[in-house]
């Protein structure tokens, strides 16, 4: 029996990690006199298979990731430290470097994998080089297969059917706690969607509110009423379904974009 796509993704990533070791050489990144993880604040797309692997092996927690566009997830950067959650201050480096499943993008910076087009400088120093060009090209072929599988996995995760499954777990009773002018939309999470609350004013629900007899002005209302909650619940699923079919998947959906 052919392995499932999750197993294939992890197998390809392990092959890539094994192949790429020793292919790129340069300055000692974990030397604190040279660098403090200056390149460890970067957009990183990761498949669900890898996220599940990291969590099940105690290498990460759910809050280290968020739903993504390119792959199923993205690494959730720490906006306080401006670092990837895998950066360890103790070792001044990546704590998954020797795990065998390090994210490919973090292996190949800054040189890339094309021996004929090498970037020799990173954010801090120069001296980077590809020492095994044949292995670099083979690593690139493995990486291409890995990316393809990750996109196939994401296509399923982003499909209308899977999105609607997660949407079923949205808690509509929570709406009664929010002011309508601060509710901006919904955001995709692990197994369900959550309400997106903003500090700024939002006008998306104003037409809905104005269709309901009410003693409060829109911006004065401190919580959504039962009538408005029911209106949102009645229309939300169909509107999300239509939006995704017409525009494709987005992890964050604004009412102003899809709720008509």
C-alpha positions in Angstrom: 0.0 0.0 0.0 1.3 3.4 -0.9 2.1 5.6 2.2 -0.3 8.5 2.8 0.7 12.0 1.9 1.7 12.9 5.5 4.2 10.0 5.5 5.5 10.9 2.1 6.1 14.5 3.2 8.0 13.5 6.3 10.0 10.9 4.3 11.0 13.5 1.7 11.9 16.0 4.4 14.1 13.5 6.1 15.8 12.7 2.8 16.4 16.3 2.2 17.8 16.9 5.7 20.2 13.9 5.3 21.3 15.0 1.8 21.9 18.7 2.6 24.2 18.2 5.6 27.7 19.4 4.7 26.5 20.7 1.3 26.6 24.4 2.5 29.5 25.8 4.6 30.1 29.2 6.1 30.6 31.1 9.3 29.7 29.6 12.6 26.1 30.8 13.1 25.9 29.9 16.8 28.9 32.0 17.7 27.4 34.9 19.6 30.2 37.2 18.5 29.0 36.6 14.9 25.2 36.4 15.1 22.2 36.1 17.4 19.8 34.5 14.9 19.4 37.6 12.8 17.9 35.5 10.0 15.4 33.7 12.3 12.6 36.1 11.7 11.2 35.1 8.3 8.1 33.8 6.7 8.1 30.0 6.8 5.4 27.8 5.2 5.0 24.4 6.7 2.7 21.4 5.9 0.3 20.0 8.4 2.3 16.7 8.3 5.3 18.5 9.7 3.3 20.5 12.3 1.8 17.2 13.5 5.3 15.6 13.6 6.8 18.5 15.6 3.9 18.5 18.2 3.8 14.7 18.6 7.6 14.6 19.1 7.6 17.4 21.7 9.4 19.8 19.4 6.7 22.4 19.2 3.2 23.4 20.5 0.1 24.4 18.6 0.6 28.1 19.3 3.8 28.0 17.3 1.8 27.7 14.1 -1.1 29.4 12.3 -3.1 28.5 9.1 -1.4 29.5 5.9 -2.0 30.2 2.2 0.8 28.4 0.4 1.0 25.3 2.6 -1.5 24.3 5.3 0.3 26.2 8.0 2.9 28.9 8.7 5.3 29.3 11.6 4.0 31.8 14.0 6.8 34.3 14.6 7.3 35.7 18.1 6.6 39.4 17.7 8.2 40.2 21.1 11.6 38.6 20.4 11.4 38.9 16.6 12.5 35.3 16.4 11.2 32.0 15.1 9.8 29.8 18.0 12.5 27.2 17.2 15.3 29.7 18.0 17.0 28.7 21.3 18.7 31.5 23.2 20.5 28.9 25.2 22.3 27.5 22.2 22.1 30.7 20.1 20.6 28.6 17.3 17.9 26.4 15.9 16.7 23.7 18.3 15.5 21.5 15.4 18.7 21.7 13.5 19.7 18.1 14.3 16.2 16.7 14.3 16.3 15.4 10.8 13.2 17.4 10.0 14.4 20.9 9.9 12.4 23.2 7.6 14.2 23.3 4.2 14.2 27.1 3.8 16.3 27.3 7.0 18.9 24.9 5.5 19.6 26.7 2.3 19.8 30.4 3.4 21.7 32.3 2.1 23.3 30.3 -0.7 20.3 28.6 -2.3 20.8 25.3 -4.0 22.0 26.4 -7.5 25.8 26.0 -7.7 25.8 28.4 -10.6 24.0 31.1 -8.7 25.3 31.3 -5.1 24.6 34.1 -2.7 27.8 34.4 -0.5 26.6 36.8 2.1 23.8 36.5 4.8 22.5 39.4 6.9 25.6 39.5 9.0 28.7 38.0 7.3 30.2 36.7 4.0 31.9 33.5 3.3 29.1 31.1 2.5 29.6 28.5 -0.2 28.2 25.3 -1.7 30.9 22.6 -1.2 29.1 19.7 -2.8 27.4 20.9 -6.0 26.2 17.4 -7.0 24.5 16.9 -3.6 23.0 20.4 -3.8 21.3 19.6 -7.1 20.0 16.3 -5.8 18.8 18.1 -2.6 17.0 20.5 -4.9 15.2 17.7 -6.7 14.1 16.2 -3.4 12.9 19.7 -2.3 10.8 20.1 -5.4 9.0 16.8 -4.7 8.5 17.9 -1.1 7.0 21.2 -2.1 4.7 19.4 -4.6 3.4 17.1 -1.8 3.0 20.0 0.6 0.9 21.9 -2.0 -1.2 18.8 -2.6 -1.8 18.5 1.2 -2.7 22.2 1.4 -5.1 21.9 -1.6 -7.1 19.4 0.5 -6.9 21.4 3.7 -8.1 24.5 1.8 -10.9 22.7 0.0 -14.5 23.9 0.5 -15.4 20.6 2.1 -12.6 20.7 4.7 -13.2 24.4 5.4 -16.9 23.8 6.0 -16.1 21.0 8.4 -14.0 23.4 10.5 -16.6 26.1 10.2 -19.2 23.8 11.8 -17.3 24.1 15.1 -17.6 27.9 15.2 -19.2 28.9 18.5 -22.1 31.3 17.6 -23.1 31.8 21.2 -19.8 33.7 21.7 -21.2 36.4 19.5 -23.4 37.7 22.3 -20.2 38.8 24.1 -18.9 41.0 21.3 -19.8 44.5 20.2 -20.9 44.4 16.5 -18.6 47.3 15.6 -15.5 45.4 16.8 -16.3 42.0 15.1 -14.4 42.0 11.8 -14.7 38.4 10.6 -13.5 34.9 11.2 -10.2 33.2 11.1 -9.3 29.5 10.4 -7.7 27.7 13.3 -6.8 24.0 13.9 -10.1 22.2 13.9 -12.4 25.1 13.9 -12.9 28.8 13.0 -12.7 31.6 15.5 -14.2 35.1 15.6 -11.8 37.9 14.6 -12.1 40.8 17.0 -10.5 44.1 16.2 -9.9 47.2 18.4 -10.7 49.6 15.5 -14.2 50.3 14.3 -15.7 48.0 11.7 -18.8 48.8 9.6 -19.4 45.3 8.0 -22.3 44.5 10.3 -23.9 47.9 10.3 -26.4 47.1 7.5 -27.5 44.0 9.5 -27.9 46.0 12.7 -29.9 48.8 11.0 -32.4 46.2 9.7 -33.2 45.3 13.3 -35.3 47.6 15.5 -33.0 48.7 18.3 -32.7 51.5 20.8 -28.9 51.7 20.4 -26.8 53.4 17.7 -24.4 51.0 15.9 -21.2 52.4 17.6 -22.8 52.5 21.0 -24.0 48.9 21.1 -21.9 46.9 23.5 -22.9 43.4 22.4 -24.5 41.6 19.6 -28.2 40.8 20.2 -29.8 37.4 19.7 -31.6 38.6 16.5 -28.3 39.7 14.9 -26.6 36.5 16.1 -29.2 34.4 14.3 -28.9 36.5 11.1 -25.2 35.8 11.1 -25.6 32.1 11.8 -28.2 31.7 9.1 -26.0 33.3 6.3 -22.4 32.6 7.3 -21.9 29.1 5.9 -23.4 29.7 2.5 -21.5 33.0 2.2 -18.2 31.4 3.1 -18.9 28.6 0.6 -19.6 31.0 -2.2 -16.6 33.2 -1.4 -14.1 30.3 -1.4 -15.5 28.9 -4.7 -15.1 32.3 -6.3 -11.9 33.7 -4.7 -10.1 30.7 -3.3 -9.0 30.0 0.3 -8.0 32.6 2.9 -7.2 31.9 6.5 -8.7 35.2 7.6 -12.1 36.2 6.2 -13.4 39.7 6.7 -17.2 40.2 6.9 -16.8 43.1 4.5 -15.4 40.7 1.9 -17.9 37.8 2.0 -20.9 38.5 4.2 -23.6 40.1 2.0 
